[in-house]
Amino acid sequence: MNHLVFLAGASGNTQFWNPLIAQLPTNYTKQVIAYPGFHGVVTDPDIHSFDDLSHYVLAQIQQPSILIAQSMGGIFAIAAALQKSDLVKGLVLIATSGGINLDRFQVQDWRQFYQQEYLEYPDWFVTTKVDYERYLPEVEIETLLIWGNQDPISPIEVGQYLNQILQKSKLYTVEDGDHQLAEKCADEVAIQINDYLKNLDHD
């Protein structure tokens, strides 16, 4: 079970994880999944929609793994937890929607900024509406939720809500953490993940 899979946010920036990976146990193998067509990764002619990309990402998870997901990557992580529950042994969700409807929360709309910054990215990544909310109570995987209390894109209330509906979850709040906290506060985040991994090993 010593295999960690990292799922980046909507930018697809795999380097985002480097400061955190450097502080996680060396006895864990690390797999950072790149998204074809994003952040300099070659496009895949078979990927034309968010569903296609989701199938692609899930197909990369082929062994017992602990998933560590940022922002939009959390949607893939939840999909994997639901569809590949035999392989997903742990979940670390960081500043994500987790596939719930965010309309009830005071969320800053990231899509306009995203489309301006990433003109070459496919627009379906922005327009997709994924809703796994009704399935979340079925997830029986030990889950660590890490949120910043200064994140306008995925506010702390989203983490608190997921903490209520995921059966085996624990929420950790990074003081003054924003949406990039996994990179900017990698030291603090690594401490929480390392504790989580130790507890998983003891279960």
C-alpha positions as CSV (number, residue, x, y, z in Angstrom):
1,M,0.0,0.0,0.0
2,N,3.0,2.3,-0.1
3,H,2.0,4.0,-3.3
4,L,1.0,7.7,-3.5
5,V,-0.9,9.1,-6.6
6,F,-0.9,12.9,-7.0
7,L,-3.7,14.6,-8.9
8,A,-3.2,18.2,-9.9
9,G,-5.8,21.0,-10.1
10,A,-7.2,22.5,-13.3
11,S,-3.9,23.9,-14.4
12,G,-2.5,20.4,-14.7
13,N,0.8,21.7,-13.3
14,T,2.5,18.5,-12.0
15,Q,5.4,20.5,-10.6
16,F,3.0,22.0,-8.1
17,W,3.5,18.8,-6.0
18,N,7.4,18.9,-5.8
19,P,7.7,20.8,-2.5
20,L,5.3,18.4,-0.8
21,I,6.7,15.2,-2.4
22,A,10.1,16.1,-1.1
23,Q,8.8,15.8,2.5
24,L,6.9,12.6,2.2
25,P,8.3,9.2,3.2
26,T,10.9,7.8,0.8
27,N,9.5,4.3,1.3
28,Y,6.4,5.3,-0.7
29,T,6.5,5.2,-4.4
30,K,5.1,8.4,-6.0
31,Q,3.1,8.7,-9.2
32,V,2.1,12.1,-10.5
33,I,-0.6,11.8,-13.2
34,A,-0.3,14.3,-16.0
35,Y,-3.3,15.4,-17.9
36,P,-3.0,15.2,-21.7
37,G,-3.5,18.6,-23.3
38,F,-2.7,20.5,-20.1
39,H,0.5,22.3,-18.9
40,G,2.6,21.3,-21.9
41,V,1.6,17.6,-21.9
42,V,0.9,16.2,-25.4
43,T,-2.7,16.0,-26.3
44,D,-4.4,12.6,-26.6
45,P,-6.6,12.1,-29.7
46,D,-9.0,10.0,-27.6
47,I,-9.8,12.7,-25.1
48,H,-12.6,15.1,-26.1
49,S,-14.5,15.7,-22.9
50,F,-14.2,15.8,-19.1
51,D,-15.5,12.2,-19.0
52,D,-12.8,11.1,-21.4
53,L,-10.1,12.7,-19.2
54,S,-11.7,11.2,-16.1
55,H,-11.5,7.7,-17.7
56,Y,-7.9,8.3,-18.7
57,V,-6.9,9.4,-15.2
58,L,-8.7,6.5,-13.5
59,A,-7.0,4.0,-16.0
60,Q,-3.6,5.2,-14.6
61,I,-4.5,3.9,-11.2
62,Q,-3.5,0.3,-11.4
63,Q,-2.3,-0.7,-8.0
64,P,-3.4,-0.2,-4.3
65,S,-2.9,3.6,-3.8
66,I,-3.4,6.5,-1.6
67,L,-4.7,9.5,-3.7
68,I,-3.6,13.0,-2.9
69,A,-5.6,15.5,-4.9
70,Q,-5.7,19.3,-5.3
71,S,-8.8,21.3,-6.4
72,M,-10.3,19.8,-9.6
73,G,-8.1,16.8,-9.1
74,G,-10.4,15.9,-6.2
75,I,-13.2,15.2,-8.6
76,F,-11.0,12.4,-10.2
77,A,-10.1,11.2,-6.7
78,I,-13.8,10.8,-5.7
79,A,-14.5,9.1,-9.0
80,A,-11.7,6.7,-8.3
81,A,-12.9,6.1,-4.7
82,L,-16.4,5.2,-6.1
83,Q,-15.3,3.2,-9.1
84,K,-12.0,1.6,-7.9
85,S,-12.7,1.2,-4.2
86,D,-10.6,-2.0,-4.2
87,L,-7.5,0.0,-5.2
88,V,-8.0,3.3,-3.4
89,K,-6.8,2.7,0.2
90,G,-6.7,6.4,1.3
91,L,-7.7,9.8,0.3
92,V,-6.2,13.2,0.9
93,L,-8.4,16.0,-0.5
94,I,-6.9,19.5,-0.6
95,A,-9.0,22.6,-1.3
96,T,-11.4,20.7,-3.7
97,S,-15.1,20.6,-4.5
98,G,-15.0,16.8,-4.2
99,G,-17.7,16.8,-6.9
100,I,-20.4,18.6,-4.9
101,N,-22.5,21.5,-6.1
102,L,-20.9,24.6,-4.8
103,D,-23.8,27.0,-5.5
104,R,-24.8,27.1,-1.9
105,F,-21.3,28.4,-0.8
106,Q,-19.8,31.8,-1.3
107,V,-17.3,30.7,-3.9
108,Q,-15.2,33.0,-6.1
109,D,-15.7,32.0,-9.8
110,W,-12.3,30.9,-11.0
111,R,-13.5,30.0,-14.5
112,Q,-13.1,33.4,-16.1
113,F,-9.6,33.9,-14.8
114,Y,-8.8,30.4,-15.8
115,Q,-9.9,30.8,-19.4
116,Q,-7.9,34.1,-19.7
117,E,-4.7,32.5,-18.3
118,Y,-5.0,29.1,-20.1
119,L,-6.3,30.1,-23.5
120,E,-5.0,26.9,-25.1
121,Y,-6.8,24.6,-22.7
122,P,-10.0,22.8,-23.8
123,D,-13.1,24.7,-22.6
124,W,-14.9,21.5,-21.3
125,F,-12.6,21.5,-18.3
126,V,-14.3,24.8,-17.2
127,T,-17.9,24.1,-18.3
128,T,-18.2,20.6,-16.8
129,K,-20.7,20.1,-14.0
130,V,-19.9,16.9,-12.0
131,D,-22.1,15.9,-9.1
132,Y,-21.1,13.0,-6.9
133,E,-22.7,14.4,-3.8
134,R,-25.4,11.7,-3.4
135,Y,-22.7,9.0,-3.5
136,L,-20.3,10.5,-1.0
137,P,-21.8,8.9,2.1
138,E,-21.0,5.6,0.5
139,V,-17.2,6.3,0.6
140,E,-15.7,4.3,3.4
141,I,-12.1,5.3,2.9
142,E,-10.1,7.1,5.6
143,T,-10.0,10.6,4.3
144,L,-7.8,13.6,5.3
145,L,-9.3,17.0,4.3
146,I,-6.9,19.9,4.2
147,W,-8.3,23.4,3.7
148,G,-7.1,27.0,4.1
149,N,-9.3,29.5,5.9
150,Q,-8.4,32.2,3.3
151,D,-9.3,30.3,0.2
152,P,-12.0,32.1,-1.9
153,I,-12.1,29.4,-4.6
154,S,-12.8,26.5,-2.2
155,P,-13.8,28.1,1.1
156,I,-13.4,26.4,4.5
157,E,-17.1,25.8,4.6
158,V,-16.7,23.3,1.7
159,G,-14.2,21.3,3.7
160,Q,-16.5,21.4,6.7
161,Y,-19.4,20.2,4.6
162,L,-17.4,17.3,3.1
163,N,-16.2,16.5,6.7
164,Q,-19.9,16.0,7.6
165,I,-20.9,13.7,4.7
166,L,-17.7,11.6,4.3
167,Q,-18.0,8.9,6.9
168,K,-14.3,8.5,7.8
169,S,-12.9,12.0,7.3
170,K,-10.9,14.4,9.4
171,L,-10.5,18.1,8.6
172,Y,-7.3,20.1,9.1
173,T,-7.3,23.8,8.6
174,V,-4.2,25.8,7.5
175,E,-4.3,29.2,9.1
176,D,-4.1,31.9,6.4
177,G,-3.9,29.2,3.7
178,D,-5.2,30.1,0.3
179,H,-6.0,27.9,-2.7
180,Q,-2.3,27.1,-3.3
181,L,-1.6,26.0,0.2
182,A,-0.3,22.5,-0.7
183,E,2.6,24.2,-2.5
184,K,3.0,27.4,-0.4
185,C,2.6,25.7,3.0
186,A,4.1,22.3,2.0
187,D,5.9,22.0,5.4
188,E,2.7,22.2,7.4
189,V,0.7,20.0,4.9
190,A,3.5,17.4,4.9
191,I,3.3,17.0,8.7
192,Q,-0.5,16.3,8.4
193,I,-0.1,13.8,5.5
194,N,2.8,12.0,7.2
195,D,0.7,11.6,10.4
196,Y,-2.2,10.4,8.3
197,L,0.1,7.8,6.5
198,K,1.4,6.5,9.8
199,N,-2.1,6.0,11.2
200,L,-3.2,4.3,8.0
201,D,-0.3,1.9,8.4
202,H,-1.4,1.0,11.9
203,D,-5.0,0.3,11.0
